[in-house]
Amino acid sequence: MSFFSHPVWMRTRDRVSSPVKASLAIASVFVVMLFFSLSNLPSHDATLSPLSSMQIRHKPDNINIKGVMFYGRRQFVDILDCYLQRNLAINGGYLDEMMFVVHTDVTQDLGYLQDLVARVPQYKYIELELHDENAGYGPLYETLRENNTIYIKIDDDLVWIDDDAVPRIVHTLIEHPEAHAIGGNIINSAHASWIHYHNDAIYPYLPEPEPQSQQQEVTDWRASKLPKYPHNVHGHYDFSGADDKWDQGDRLIPVGSLGGPPSVNHRWLPLTPTSQNLQMTPIRGVEYHEFGRGWRNWAIGAQQLYSHLENLEKDQLEKYWFGSGEGVWNMHYQRLNVNFLAIWGSSIAMQLPGGDDEYDLTVRIPEKFGRRESKTHFLLMHATPLTLHSCTD
């Protein structure tokens, strides 16, 4: 079976036009690799964090815990579903229910969600009346103001959630009443990419320079199964083509162009893991900035996803840790990705975010009320660099 005939790609392909398909395929290959890996990933004891000696306690009594997703992309939710169901309280997790707040008018996406909700009683289909698409995400928070309730916002393009992510974010929020919200340690996100790079969690990978002579089925996620990069590398990775495209307002990088993927269906191949080789790869261009290359560059995202698979295989996720002993990184009112965020309903009720919910939840509102927003240790993986966002949104 070819890559393009795989069900994950087929569900994506029917939503985009032909000029976009090549760029979308580059990012989607990682989704396919993860799809095949679900039954083979290393298993951790969900009651004990694999990254810490701190015992994760049981689900808190007398507190409602609800997952919430602003839903719009079924191709990722099809993968994320297994993690959501694993974290339901009825299955031994923490989530009393999972709310899908509809943020799309694509018929196929709506049909998929309706079928999914019909199969899982704890899944709730939330459709807002007269929702203005031009108003951003702010109005979607109208339904998230219940007292004594922790809401965990989960983006619909996360494709991997570590076993202790939901328990840890819940307990961290409870133990830090001074925090307006607690965010996740998200692989392939703006600030965390820079932190992970400097924590030596990223390895040297480059795009396969020549296309494979024969299309091969993706059957194994393990990085150790990949061949080595076939050439010596003598120069730094060239960002000029991708940066020029961005400066011109074009978020799509054509296959074969400067700064773009070399071919459709290419793999990323490992180099010998030395500091010198790492400096020749895209990750050297990552910045500690909410809108830096770590947020917008497809190649930096790809390298992080392959590095994540290598760390999974080697069972060394502790490389991603940061912050104090309990794993808290205070953002000090810098904008924070809200791909995975825990917040009390009473905090949302203090002041609803506006159209730019990310800025409001992590900068404007915390600063106004003298509260803080922080990241914590637990891990998640964000599938898409900005290139894919622009293809599917």
ABEGO torsion letter per residue (X at the ends): XBAAABAAAAAAAAABBAAAAAAAAAAAAAAAAAAAAAAABBBBBAABBAABABBBBBBBBGBBBBBBBBBABAAAAAAAAAAAAAABAAAGBABABBBBBBABABAAAAAAAAAAAAABAABBBBBBBGBBAAAEAAAAAAABABBGBBBBBBBAABABBBAAAAAAAAAAAAABAABABBBBBBBGBAAAAAAAAAAGABBBBBBBABBBABBBBBABABAAABBBBABBBABBBBAAAAAAAAAAGBABBBBGBBGBBABBGBBBBBBBBBAAAAAABAAAABBBBAABAAAABAAAAAAAAAAAAAAAAAGBAAAABBEBAAGBBBAGGBBBBAABBBBBAAAAAABBBBABAAAAAAAAAAAAAGBBBBBBABBBBBABBAAAAAAAX
